[in-house]
């Protein structure tokens, strides 16, 4: 109803309505910050994770009357995500302008991998001295806890590939499907997530004759996602570049590794910083379904898959835990204060 009213307000101009909606969200968040500042007078900085909240934060800070630095964690440009998900070029350009305005006013940035740091500095002009790379992390204590209220049944003779990603272009769901078609018939693909490519994915599943080997679980609570990943023989993360969006340090890959599952992923973006191919997982060329299928099959040799999974879990516990991430992030807070 609100969107319909916005379109009517702008005499049917959908682009103007969408821009107005973004401005409204910034204003709403700015108002919330004012309320929180009264409730939390001890607050000394603002940490944001997206450009909309970031704009609200710098607007509030500049009118607040005392020092309140803004720290931003960059997961990837929102403008590029919009291009990929919707193809709405007008909205993407508008968000890109807002990103530029925000990046010029933030105090420091955390990039979740070196690729995101290069986008901030190279594409948006954020001084490299303002950027620290702190990779994503996983709660290694809680990630492996079972979910007794969600029971999953699978046939032991089958080998289950789990793609725990949204059905969007950059996540490579169609690549996973093409790889499945090249694998023996005892392989199954479980997709945990939804997205704009669902109808295309279903059509391609039918054209390849894979209906009986693919299960779309749709969106699931986080605990259910973890249980489905625990049932996997292999976690696949077949990311591809799309509209300037490049995979960062994938949480799905991190969680799969923390669970002791072999992860087969594309050699792209932050995945290259996360996975040591042949030691803590396998990397394949992005978009190469044959290479993905060969890598999956290689995990059946002896205990290769099991060994990769165990080494991956140990690696995550040592270097990619949420405790390690928290310590590095706290150091950034101290730098600002």
NUFI-555576 format. One record per residue (C-alpha): residue number from 0; residue in one letter; x, y negated, z. Coordinates in Angstrom, 3 decimals. Layout:
% NUFI-555576
<pt NUM,'a',<X,Y,Z>>
...
This chain:
% NUFI-555576
<pt 0,'x',<0.000,0.000,0.000>>
<pt 1,'x',<2.800,-2.416,0.912>>
<pt 2,'x',<4.570,-1.792,-2.417>>
<pt 3,'x',<1.332,-2.326,-4.335>>
<pt 4,'x',<0.767,-5.627,-2.522>>
<pt 5,'x',<4.312,-6.742,-3.321>>
<pt 6,'x',<3.803,-6.016,-7.019>>
<pt 7,'x',<0.510,-7.935,-6.947>>
<pt 8,'x',<2.223,-10.837,-5.154>>
<pt 9,'x',<4.714,-11.071,-8.021>>
<pt 10,'x',<2.029,-10.852,-10.742>>
<pt 11,'x',<2.988,-7.334,-11.759>>
<pt 12,'x',<6.734,-8.010,-11.959>>
<pt 13,'x',<8.041,-4.739,-10.476>>
<pt 14,'x',<11.687,-5.861,-10.492>>
<pt 15,'x',<10.859,-9.031,-8.556>>
<pt 16,'x',<8.791,-6.981,-6.098>>
<pt 17,'x',<11.680,-4.596,-5.483>>
<pt 18,'x',<14.107,-7.451,-4.874>>
<pt 19,'x',<11.609,-9.007,-2.481>>
<pt 20,'x',<11.292,-5.675,-0.659>>
<pt 21,'x',<15.058,-5.498,-0.137>>
<pt 22,'x',<15.120,-9.046,1.239>>
<pt 23,'x',<12.261,-8.131,3.568>>
<pt 24,'x',<14.209,-5.149,4.914>>
<pt 25,'x',<17.262,-7.338,5.559>>
<pt 26,'x',<15.085,-9.843,7.420>>
<pt 27,'x',<13.440,-7.099,9.482>>
<pt 28,'x',<16.806,-5.677,10.542>>
<pt 29,'x',<18.100,-9.141,11.377>>
<pt 30,'x',<15.072,-9.696,13.624>>
<pt 31,'x',<15.707,-6.356,15.333>>
<pt 32,'x',<19.298,-7.383,15.992>>
<pt 33,'x',<18.087,-10.572,17.674>>
<pt 34,'x',<15.851,-8.534,19.980>>
<pt 35,'x',<18.670,-6.114,20.776>>
<pt 36,'x',<21.097,-8.950,21.457>>
<pt 37,'x',<18.771,-10.144,24.196>>
<pt 38,'x',<18.465,-6.626,25.640>>
<pt 39,'x',<22.178,-5.888,25.274>>
<pt 40,'x',<24.055,-9.105,26.140>>
<pt 41,'x',<27.194,-7.024,26.699>>
<pt 42,'x',<27.414,-5.999,22.989>>
<pt 43,'x',<30.717,-7.005,21.450>>
<pt 44,'x',<30.575,-5.716,17.870>>
<pt 45,'x',<28.183,-4.333,15.269>>
<pt 46,'x',<28.937,-1.106,13.375>>
<pt 47,'x',<26.851,-0.493,10.239>>
<pt 48,'x',<26.728,2.287,7.659>>
<pt 49,'x',<24.908,0.701,4.716>>
<pt 50,'x',<24.847,-2.600,2.884>>
<pt 51,'x',<21.276,-3.544,3.873>>
<pt 52,'x',<22.065,-3.243,7.576>>
<pt 53,'x',<25.406,-4.925,6.872>>
<pt 54,'x',<23.801,-8.010,5.367>>
<pt 55,'x',<21.455,-8.268,8.318>>
<pt 56,'x',<24.438,-7.932,10.654>>
<pt 57,'x',<26.555,-10.682,9.074>>
<pt 58,'x',<23.527,-13.003,8.809>>
<pt 59,'x',<22.803,-12.458,12.493>>
<pt 60,'x',<26.436,-12.796,13.490>>
<pt 61,'x',<26.884,-16.085,11.663>>
<pt 62,'x',<23.877,-17.584,13.469>>
<pt 63,'x',<24.487,-15.967,16.849>>
<pt 64,'x',<26.828,-18.566,18.284>>
<pt 65,'x',<29.593,-16.279,19.556>>
<pt 66,'x',<32.113,-13.818,18.159>>
<pt 67,'x',<30.493,-10.539,17.118>>
<pt 68,'x',<32.609,-8.767,14.489>>
<pt 69,'x',<30.994,-6.464,11.935>>
<pt 70,'x',<32.550,-3.088,11.124>>
<pt 71,'x',<31.273,-1.185,8.084>>
<pt 72,'x',<31.662,2.510,7.270>>
<pt 73,'x',<31.661,2.935,3.478>>
<pt 74,'x',<30.145,6.194,2.219>>
<pt 75,'x',<29.749,4.939,-1.359>>
<pt 76,'x',<28.188,1.951,-3.147>>
<pt 77,'x',<24.397,1.868,-2.792>>
<pt 78,'x',<24.092,0.268,-6.234>>
<pt 79,'x',<25.634,3.338,-7.869>>
<pt 80,'x',<23.417,5.710,-5.904>>
<pt 81,'x',<20.379,3.784,-7.179>>
<pt 82,'x',<21.612,4.040,-10.778>>
<pt 83,'x',<22.061,7.795,-10.361>>
<pt 84,'x',<18.791,8.494,-8.539>>
<pt 85,'x',<16.403,6.155,-10.362>>
<pt 86,'x',<18.085,4.720,-13.444>>
<pt 87,'x',<16.779,1.315,-12.318>>
<pt 88,'x',<19.502,-0.933,-13.734>>
<pt 89,'x',<17.894,-4.201,-12.618>>
<pt 90,'x',<17.634,-3.095,-9.001>>
<pt 91,'x',<21.162,-1.629,-9.124>>
<pt 92,'x',<22.577,-4.963,-10.345>>
<pt 93,'x',<20.726,-6.841,-7.609>>
<pt 94,'x',<22.068,-4.478,-4.915>>
<pt 95,'x',<25.553,-4.789,-6.434>>
<pt 96,'x',<25.359,-8.561,-5.956>>
<pt 97,'x',<24.311,-8.065,-2.329>>
<pt 98,'x',<27.180,-5.641,-1.810>>
<pt 99,'x',<29.643,-8.224,-3.083>>
<pt 100,'x',<28.236,-10.871,-0.744>>
<pt 101,'x',<28.392,-8.516,2.238>>
<pt 102,'x',<31.891,-7.218,1.530>>
<pt 103,'x',<33.171,-10.811,1.389>>
<pt 104,'x',<31.891,-11.437,4.926>>
<pt 105,'x',<32.600,-8.213,6.846>>
<pt 106,'x',<35.457,-8.086,9.352>>
<pt 107,'x',<36.759,-4.552,8.803>>
<pt 108,'x',<35.777,-1.437,6.889>>
<pt 109,'x',<36.177,2.285,7.437>>
<pt 110,'x',<36.287,4.308,4.209>>
<pt 111,'x',<35.441,8.023,4.488>>
<pt 112,'x',<38.174,8.909,1.988>>
<pt 113,'x',<40.857,7.189,-0.076>>
<pt 114,'x',<38.570,7.062,-3.115>>
<pt 115,'x',<36.023,4.982,-1.216>>
<pt 116,'x',<38.846,2.721,-0.001>>
<pt 117,'x',<39.928,2.193,-3.611>>
<pt 118,'x',<36.355,1.308,-4.636>>
<pt 119,'x',<36.115,-1.275,-1.846>>
<pt 120,'x',<39.440,-2.877,-2.691>>
<pt 121,'x',<39.590,-2.392,-6.471>>
<pt 122,'x',<35.945,-2.892,-7.453>>
<pt 123,'x',<34.711,-5.238,-4.736>>
<pt 124,'x',<37.846,-7.128,-3.707>>
<pt 125,'x',<37.953,-6.168,-0.026>>
<pt 126,'x',<41.575,-6.741,1.104>>
<pt 127,'x',<43.306,-3.381,1.574>>
<pt 128,'x',<44.554,-4.564,4.966>>
<pt 129,'x',<40.948,-4.687,6.172>>
<pt 130,'x',<40.295,-1.026,5.309>>
<pt 131,'x',<41.114,2.098,7.317>>
<pt 132,'x',<40.476,5.610,5.985>>
<pt 133,'x',<38.745,7.823,8.562>>
<pt 134,'x',<37.349,11.013,7.084>>
<pt 135,'x',<33.936,12.367,7.959>>
<pt 136,'x',<33.852,14.958,10.715>>
<pt 137,'x',<31.723,17.735,12.190>>
<pt 138,'x',<30.652,18.680,15.709>>
<pt 139,'x',<32.627,21.903,15.982>>
<pt 140,'x',<31.089,22.768,19.367>>
<pt 141,'x',<27.460,22.768,18.271>>
<pt 142,'x',<27.680,23.596,14.570>>
<pt 143,'x',<27.794,27.352,15.100>>
<pt 144,'x',<24.975,27.675,17.617>>
<pt 145,'x',<22.202,29.998,16.374>>
<pt 146,'x',<18.637,28.867,15.759>>
<pt 147,'x',<16.439,31.639,17.218>>
<pt 148,'x',<13.146,29.912,16.286>>
<pt 149,'x',<14.048,30.038,12.557>>
<pt 150,'x',<14.626,33.573,11.336>>
<pt 151,'x',<15.986,34.265,7.851>>
<pt 152,'x',<15.881,37.664,6.222>>
<pt 153,'x',<18.225,38.683,3.446>>
<pt 154,'x',<19.127,41.946,1.786>>
<pt 155,'x',<22.567,43.175,2.768>>
<pt 156,'x',<23.318,44.345,-0.798>>
<pt 157,'x',<22.938,40.799,-2.077>>
<pt 158,'x',<25.537,38.068,-2.015>>
<pt 159,'x',<24.083,34.705,-1.151>>
<pt 160,'x',<25.371,31.410,-2.505>>
<pt 161,'x',<24.064,28.424,-0.577>>
<pt 162,'x',<23.957,24.951,-2.099>>
<pt 163,'x',<23.055,22.728,0.887>>
<pt 164,'x',<22.654,19.525,-1.130>>
<pt 165,'x',<20.033,17.187,-2.525>>
<pt 166,'x',<18.947,17.823,-6.094>>
<pt 167,'x',<20.712,14.809,-7.586>>
<pt 168,'x',<23.184,14.637,-10.448>>
<pt 169,'x',<26.378,14.093,-8.441>>
<pt 170,'x',<25.790,17.260,-6.391>>
<pt 171,'x',<25.977,19.446,-9.506>>
<pt 172,'x',<22.929,21.686,-8.941>>
<pt 173,'x',<22.694,22.542,-12.653>>
<pt 174,'x',<26.362,23.598,-12.623>>
<pt 175,'x',<25.587,25.991,-9.755>>
<pt 176,'x',<22.687,27.391,-11.764>>
<pt 177,'x',<24.843,27.927,-14.865>>
<pt 178,'x',<27.449,29.694,-12.705>>
<pt 179,'x',<24.781,31.982,-11.230>>
<pt 180,'x',<23.821,33.073,-14.750>>
<pt 181,'x',<27.420,34.260,-15.242>>
<pt 182,'x',<27.532,36.258,-11.994>>
<pt 183,'x',<26.392,39.864,-11.435>>
<pt 184,'x',<22.668,40.318,-10.705>>
<pt 185,'x',<23.187,40.970,-6.999>>
<pt 186,'x',<24.062,37.286,-6.503>>
<pt 187,'x',<21.368,34.902,-5.275>>
<pt 188,'x',<21.346,31.093,-5.047>>
<pt 189,'x',<19.632,29.311,-2.170>>
<pt 190,'x',<19.203,25.561,-2.607>>
<pt 191,'x',<18.521,23.642,0.602>>
<pt 192,'x',<17.342,20.161,-0.294>>
<pt 193,'x',<15.070,18.273,-2.635>>
<pt 194,'x',<15.470,15.414,-5.069>>
<pt 195,'x',<14.678,13.860,-8.450>>
<pt 196,'x',<16.269,16.726,-10.434>>
<pt 197,'x',<13.909,19.348,-9.011>>
<pt 198,'x',<11.662,19.676,-12.070>>
<pt 199,'x',<14.676,19.818,-14.398>>
<pt 200,'x',<16.300,22.401,-12.127>>
<pt 201,'x',<13.156,24.553,-12.125>>
<pt 202,'x',<12.862,24.330,-15.912>>
<pt 203,'x',<16.490,25.371,-16.380>>
<pt 204,'x',<16.034,28.235,-13.900>>
<pt 205,'x',<13.161,29.534,-16.042>>
<pt 206,'x',<15.027,29.104,-19.335>>
<pt 207,'x',<17.947,31.137,-17.954>>
<pt 208,'x',<15.596,33.850,-16.647>>
<pt 209,'x',<16.802,33.346,-13.072>>
<pt 210,'x',<13.470,32.861,-11.280>>
<pt 211,'x',<13.945,35.991,-9.146>>
<pt 212,'x',<17.469,35.012,-8.145>>
<pt 213,'x',<16.922,31.410,-7.037>>
<pt 214,'x',<15.155,30.177,-3.930>>
<pt 215,'x',<14.374,26.498,-3.401>>
<pt 216,'x',<14.026,25.881,0.326>>
<pt 217,'x',<13.312,22.181,-0.074>>
<pt 218,'x',<14.048,19.753,2.734>>
<pt 219,'x',<14.675,21.456,6.058>>
<pt 220,'x',<15.428,20.325,9.623>>
<pt 221,'x',<19.152,20.186,10.316>>
<pt 222,'x',<19.016,23.274,12.540>>
<pt 223,'x',<17.366,25.287,9.745>>
<pt 224,'x',<19.983,24.129,7.242>>
<pt 225,'x',<22.706,25.417,9.537>>
<pt 226,'x',<20.938,28.766,9.939>>
<pt 227,'x',<20.653,29.161,6.164>>
<pt 228,'x',<24.356,28.348,5.826>>
<pt 229,'x',<25.154,30.964,8.483>>
<pt 230,'x',<23.459,33.546,6.261>>
<pt 231,'x',<25.599,32.589,3.251>>
<pt 232,'x',<28.421,34.599,1.747>>
<pt 233,'x',<29.684,31.483,-0.034>>
<pt 234,'x',<28.945,27.753,0.233>>
<pt 235,'x',<29.100,26.028,-3.154>>
<pt 236,'x',<29.695,22.279,-3.551>>
<pt 237,'x',<29.915,21.818,-7.355>>
<pt 238,'x',<30.019,18.008,-7.370>>
<pt 239,'x',<30.420,16.006,-10.580>>
<pt 240,'x',<30.985,12.264,-11.196>>
<pt 241,'x',<27.719,10.497,-11.980>>
<pt 242,'x',<27.151,6.798,-12.758>>
<pt 243,'x',<30.256,5.839,-10.810>>
<pt 244,'x',<29.251,7.958,-7.798>>
<pt 245,'x',<32.059,10.305,-6.736>>
<pt 246,'x',<31.818,12.840,-3.923>>
<pt 247,'x',<33.347,11.726,-0.639>>
<pt 248,'x',<34.252,14.056,2.237>>
<pt 249,'x',<31.129,16.187,1.953>>
<pt 250,'x',<29.421,16.958,5.268>>
<pt 251,'x',<28.036,20.153,3.693>>
<pt 252,'x',<31.561,21.360,2.901>>
<pt 253,'x',<32.764,20.414,6.381>>
<pt 254,'x',<29.924,22.301,8.041>>
<pt 255,'x',<30.403,25.353,5.842>>
<pt 256,'x',<34.090,25.450,6.697>>
<pt 257,'x',<33.372,24.963,10.409>>
<pt 258,'x',<31.039,27.972,10.231>>
<pt 259,'x',<33.883,30.067,8.844>>
<pt 260,'x',<32.335,30.378,5.383>>
<pt 261,'x',<34.414,30.275,2.210>>
<pt 262,'x',<33.660,27.049,0.357>>
<pt 263,'x',<34.022,26.731,-3.414>>
<pt 264,'x',<33.983,23.082,-4.406>>
<pt 265,'x',<34.886,20.747,-7.235>>
<pt 266,'x',<38.358,19.222,-7.295>>
<pt 267,'x',<37.013,15.694,-7.036>>
<pt 268,'x',<36.998,12.741,-4.657>>
<pt 269,'x',<37.237,13.458,-0.958>>
<pt 270,'x',<36.895,17.209,-1.498>>
<pt 271,'x',<40.522,17.267,-2.653>>
<pt 272,'x',<41.525,15.647,0.649>>
<pt 273,'x',<39.453,18.163,2.602>>
<pt 274,'x',<40.188,21.528,0.968>>
<pt 275,'x',<43.590,23.120,0.423>>
<pt 276,'x',<42.766,25.399,-2.487>>
<pt 277,'x',<43.650,29.013,-1.783>>
<pt 278,'x',<44.117,28.353,1.937>>
<pt 279,'x',<40.991,26.712,3.364>>
<pt 280,'x',<38.676,27.076,0.365>>
<pt 281,'x',<38.770,27.051,-3.420>>
<pt 282,'x',<38.720,24.064,-5.777>>
<pt 283,'x',<37.567,24.250,-9.398>>
<pt 284,'x',<37.343,21.651,-12.190>>
<pt 285,'x',<34.130,19.595,-11.854>>
<pt 286,'x',<31.374,20.634,-14.218>>
<pt 287,'x',<33.052,23.955,-15.116>>
<pt 288,'x',<30.448,26.665,-14.437>>
<pt 289,'x',<32.750,29.455,-15.651>>
<pt 290,'x',<35.515,28.399,-13.272>>
<pt 291,'x',<32.975,28.221,-10.451>>
<pt 292,'x',<31.725,31.747,-11.206>>
<pt 293,'x',<35.292,33.128,-11.407>>
<pt 294,'x',<36.189,31.534,-8.067>>
<pt 295,'x',<33.078,33.015,-6.422>>
<pt 296,'x',<33.883,36.484,-7.788>>
<pt 297,'x',<37.482,36.260,-6.562>>
<pt 298,'x',<36.199,36.048,-2.979>>
<pt 299,'x',<35.040,39.681,-3.216>>
<pt 300,'x',<38.645,40.885,-3.479>>
<pt 301,'x',<39.688,42.631,-0.253>>
<pt 302,'x',<39.125,40.183,2.619>>
<pt 303,'x',<39.993,37.060,0.620>>
<pt 304,'x',<36.705,35.299,1.355>>
<pt 305,'x',<36.821,36.192,5.046>>
<pt 306,'x',<40.417,35.008,5.370>>
<pt 307,'x',<39.609,31.687,3.688>>
<pt 308,'x',<36.663,31.180,6.009>>
<pt 309,'x',<38.668,31.872,9.157>>
<pt 310,'x',<41.473,29.566,8.057>>
<pt 311,'x',<38.959,26.871,7.168>>
<pt 312,'x',<37.271,27.050,10.580>>
<pt 313,'x',<40.631,26.756,12.342>>
<pt 314,'x',<41.604,23.815,10.115>>
<pt 315,'x',<38.353,21.964,10.874>>
<pt 316,'x',<38.710,22.511,14.623>>
<pt 317,'x',<42.231,21.092,14.548>>
<pt 318,'x',<41.869,18.161,12.172>>
<pt 319,'x',<38.253,17.300,11.311>>
<pt 320,'x',<36.356,17.506,14.606>>
<pt 321,'x',<33.950,14.797,15.774>>
<pt 322,'x',<36.197,14.227,18.815>>
<pt 323,'x',<39.100,13.369,16.504>>
<pt 324,'x',<36.826,11.091,14.455>>
<pt 325,'x',<35.539,9.346,17.594>>
<pt 326,'x',<39.065,8.591,18.801>>
<pt 327,'x',<40.023,7.047,15.455>>
<pt 328,'x',<36.803,5.016,15.301>>
<pt 329,'x',<37.318,3.763,18.850>>
<pt 330,'x',<40.767,2.569,17.799>>
<pt 331,'x',<39.070,0.470,15.111>>
<pt 332,'x',<36.772,-1.021,17.747>>
<pt 333,'x',<39.803,-1.957,19.834>>
<pt 334,'x',<41.472,-3.519,16.790>>
<pt 335,'x',<38.441,-5.805,16.312>>
<pt 336,'x',<38.130,-6.711,19.979>>
